[in-house]
Amino acid sequence: MSILAWLVVGLVSGFLASKVVNRSGEGLLLDILLGVLGAIVGGFLFRQFGHSGVSGINLYSIFVAFIGAVVVLGLYHLVIRRRAF
């Protein structure tokens, strides 16, 4: 996939995941970064269970990236919340 495709999938999945996890976005740049990281994590997780990972700009890839972004955002909030105390 091209860098532009990763950014688009990362933006969409990161935005959707941030709305689900904490009801507000983390900011455009952090949403993109966590979404792209989520796409990588989601692709890895889906491949471990015998499915294909992120393959382009399509609904399946956005779904895979969304699942990965929810996992990444959950871990992100656990780490940030622990640092605040």
Sequence and secondary structure as in RCSB ss.txt:
>XXXX:A:sequence
MSILAWLVVGLVSGFLASKVVNRSGEGLLLDILLGVLGAIVGGFLFRQFGHSGVSGINLYSIFVAFIGAVVVLGL
YHLVIRRRAF
>XXXX:A:secstr
  HHHHHHHHHHHHHHHHHHHHSS   HHHHHHHHHHHHHHHHHHHHHTT     SSSHHHHHHHHHHHHHHHHH
HHHHHHHHH 
